[in-house]
């Protein structure tokens, strides 16, 4: 077996995990916590619960909620400025991928006194940030356990990836109760994001037996529970399984990396400011079809984990049925938009393809595409 490195934070999974934030902050010797969140999470009441848990341990906090759905470089820089001014020494993120990625950026900027965009790429973070505790409110981004951080470069209108062990949170407190306030559309988009994480990790050239185990179980959990979680938002059985699926998918992709779906979705999110999970949902079937010939056995395993029985069928039939099932799944989740519905036109495709071609996630796609091949997939997704 080829040697592979695997990294993950300490994590607590289960009901009541959020209430442990005060204890963990105290373990880090916190004098004042910088609490990164967003207006939706505040309205749902989870930020206040984290503040209360901190105050019970005698730890004051400062709330920073200036975070957009696609976190911007400017928001990270402003957050770091406030973090230093408030003399905080521990960061807690309560929210989905956006607050958690913003919190990661605030930490490394505050520690290094450098601009967040200087860390673009792999292993560019030299000085680690302060202790970071993440409390995810969605089941999908897996930012609470990954060594990825995605930032919107507002000047270039492109999402950049920062990949480093230094942005792995110190602790993830994964509480399924917190997910019960997610609206259906967000449940769907983040759930599909987790599915894509697992699928791309399973076919990544950087995969390992450990990431394979995590990825396949994540596919099983998400495919079997996402629709039920959308239809029964307060049923903790489904929320718990989706949180587990997101966790396992995160452990898989954080160590095996991602692929072409994410490279193309990052380009879309950066240029058009579109929801990341919906971009992934739109592109998944087309990219699976493009990649299928490179790893047909692996895609058969994915189909089986997805609940399809295709053993013994010709490869072209396996591909056809898997892609059709993925497309039907996203539509069942209520994600039936095309790129054109989001305002993307043919005139945007060239620049989108060039941005995707430069995304580091493309390095671990099973096939290295040309810019023209990426353009064709965007064109297919225009009306899908």
Secondary structure, 3 states (H helix, E strand, C coil): CCCCCCCCCEEEECCCCHHHHHHHHHHCCCCEEEEECCHHHHHHCHHHHHHHHHHHCCCEEEEECCCCCCCEHHHHHHHHHHHHHCCCCEEEEEECHHHHHHHHHHHHHHHHCCCHHHHCEECCCCCCCCEEEEEECCCCCCCCCCCEEEEEECCCCEEEEEECHHHCCCEEEECHHHHHHCCHHHHHHHHHHHHHHHHHHHHCCCCCHHHHHHHHHHHHHHHHHHHHHHHCCCCHHHHHHHHHHHHHHHHHHHHHCCCHHHHHHHHHHHHHCCCHHHHHHHHHHHHHHHHHHHCHHHHHHHHHHCCCCCCCCCHHHHHHHHHHHHHHHHHHCCCCCCCHHHCCCHHHHHHHHHHHHCCHHHHHCCCCCCHHHHHHHHHHHHCC
